[in-house]
Amino acid sequence: HILTLERLYARNQAAEAKIYSDALKTELAGVAGEIKSGNPVTDVILQERKKEAQKKGISFYPEFYYPDGTGVNAFDVSVILHNALQNAIENTAKDGHISVVSYQRKNAFMIEVRNTFTGELYWDVQSGLTLTTKTNKDGHGYGLSNIRRVAGKYAGDIDVGQKDGEFQLCVMLMME
């Protein structure tokens, strides 16, 4: 969609770009459904991941709220949610659960994603992050690195672990 809009604007077709953009907004509003996180971008990501999880027989518990007016960019948050929830869905068995929670502590915005996971984690000693368990490693294993990169833009970081049959990811973003 972004590429289409860019091409329309590059060709000085602003009227067509506006029509396309308006249609896209309407479509996104319809897709968002019952999840109201405070931002349409995060609403769509959460709703789509919820549908995907439910199709796999995974319970999905979203308690995520976008930190509006804090200087945290919606695109950056979408990178975190997309990567974290994609990993969670791929690594949660049927009848498992995924939760995504956000909260604010003073000037820190926290995002926690937890999913049932009873497998074994393998760690990269240098990065301190888990290694991909996929046999085809090409194009895989970058999700947590992407999340850490975004957190770093906000003088934050991530914490990853496994406890009580759950994989736990905690992301901290410092707000302005």
C-alpha positions in Angstrom: 0.0 0.0 0.0 2.8 2.4 0.9 4.6 1.7 -2.4 1.3 2.3 -4.3 0.8 5.6 -2.6 4.5 6.6 -3.2 4.1 5.8 -6.9 0.9 7.8 -7.2 2.5 10.8 -5.6 5.7 10.5 -7.7 3.5 10.7 -10.8 1.8 13.8 -9.4 -1.5 11.9 -9.1 -2.5 13.4 -5.8 -6.2 13.0 -6.3 -5.9 9.3 -7.0 -3.6 8.9 -4.0 -6.2 10.6 -1.8 -8.9 8.3 -3.1 -6.6 5.2 -2.5 -5.6 6.5 0.9 -9.3 7.1 2.0 -10.2 3.6 0.8 -7.3 2.2 2.7 -8.4 4.0 5.9 -11.9 2.7 5.6 -10.6 -0.9 5.0 -8.3 -0.6 8.1 -11.1 0.7 10.2 -13.2 -2.3 9.2 -10.4 -4.8 9.9 -9.5 -3.4 13.3 -12.7 -4.9 14.8 -13.1 -5.0 18.6 -9.6 -4.2 19.6 -9.2 -0.6 20.5 -5.6 0.1 21.5 -5.6 3.8 20.9 -3.9 3.7 17.5 -5.4 2.3 14.2 -2.0 0.7 13.1 -1.6 -1.3 16.3 -5.3 -2.1 16.3 -4.9 -3.8 12.9 -1.8 -5.7 13.9 -3.4 -7.0 17.1 -6.6 -7.9 15.4 -4.8 -9.8 12.6 -2.6 -11.7 15.0 -5.6 -12.5 17.2 -7.3 -14.1 14.1 -4.2 -16.0 13.2 -3.8 -17.3 16.7 -7.4 -18.3 17.0 -7.2 -20.2 13.7 -4.3 -22.2 15.2 -6.4 -22.9 18.4 -4.4 -20.5 20.5 -6.0 -18.2 23.0 -5.0 -14.5 22.6 -5.3 -11.9 25.3 -4.6 -8.3 24.2 -4.2 -5.7 26.9 -2.2 -3.4 24.8 -2.6 0.4 24.8 -0.7 2.7 22.5 1.2 5.5 24.4 -0.4 8.4 22.5 1.3 11.8 22.9 4.6 10.4 24.2 6.9 10.7 21.2 6.8 6.9 20.6 6.3 6.4 16.9 3.4 4.1 15.8 5.6 2.5 13.1 8.3 1.6 15.7 5.6 0.0 17.9 4.2 -1.9 14.9 7.7 -3.4 14.3 7.8 -4.6 17.9 4.3 -6.0 17.9 4.6 -7.6 14.5 7.9 -9.4 15.3 7.0 -10.4 18.8 3.6 -11.7 18.0 4.8 -13.5 14.9 7.4 -15.3 17.0 4.8 -16.1 19.7 2.3 -17.6 17.2 5.0 -19.7 15.5 6.2 -21.1 18.8 2.9 -21.7 20.6 1.2 -25.0 20.3 -2.6 -25.5 19.9 -4.5 -24.9 23.1 -1.7 -22.6 24.3 -2.0 -18.9 25.0 -0.5 -15.6 24.1 -0.8 -12.3 26.0 0.4 -8.9 25.1 0.3 -6.2 27.8 1.6 -2.6 27.9 1.9 -0.2 30.7 3.8 2.9 31.7 6.2 3.3 34.6 7.3 6.9 35.1 8.9 7.7 31.7 9.2 4.1 30.5 6.7 2.5 28.2 6.7 -1.3 28.7 5.5 -4.0 26.4 5.3 -7.6 27.6 4.5 -10.6 25.3 4.2 -14.0 26.8 3.3 -17.3 25.2 3.2 -20.9 26.3 6.4 -22.6 25.4 7.8 -25.8 26.7 10.7 -26.3 24.2 14.3 -25.6 24.7 15.8 -22.2 24.0 19.3 -21.8 22.4 21.2 -18.6 23.0 23.6 -16.6 21.0 26.4 -15.8 23.4 27.3 -12.5 21.7 23.8 -10.9 21.5 22.2 -12.6 24.5 19.2 -13.4 22.3 17.7 -16.7 21.4 18.6 -18.4 18.1 16.1 -19.5 15.5 15.1 -23.1 15.7 14.0 -23.3 12.1 15.9 -25.7 9.9 16.0 -23.1 7.0 17.8 -20.2 8.8 17.8 -18.0 5.7 15.6 -14.9 6.4 14.8 -16.1 9.9 16.1 -15.2 13.3 15.9 -11.4 13.0 12.8 -10.7 15.0 14.3 -10.1 18.4 17.2 -8.2 16.9 14.7 -5.9 15.1 12.8 -5.4 18.4 16.1 -4.6 20.2 17.1 -2.1 17.5 13.8 -0.3 17.9 14.0 -0.3 21.7 17.5 1.2 21.3 16.1 4.1 19.4 14.3 5.0 22.6 17.3 4.4 24.9 15.6 1.1 25.9 16.3 -2.6 25.6 14.7 -6.0 25.8 14.7 -8.9 28.2 14.0 -12.4 27.1 13.5 -15.5 29.2 11.6 -18.7 29.9 9.8 -19.3 33.1 6.9 -21.5 34.3 6.2 -22.9 30.8 6.2 -19.5 29.1 8.4 -17.6 26.8 8.6 -14.0 28.1 9.6 -10.9 26.2 9.8 -7.5 27.9 10.5 -4.4 25.8 11.3 -1.1 27.5 11.1 2.2 25.6 12.0 5.5 27.3 9.6 8.3 26.5 10.4 11.9 26.1 
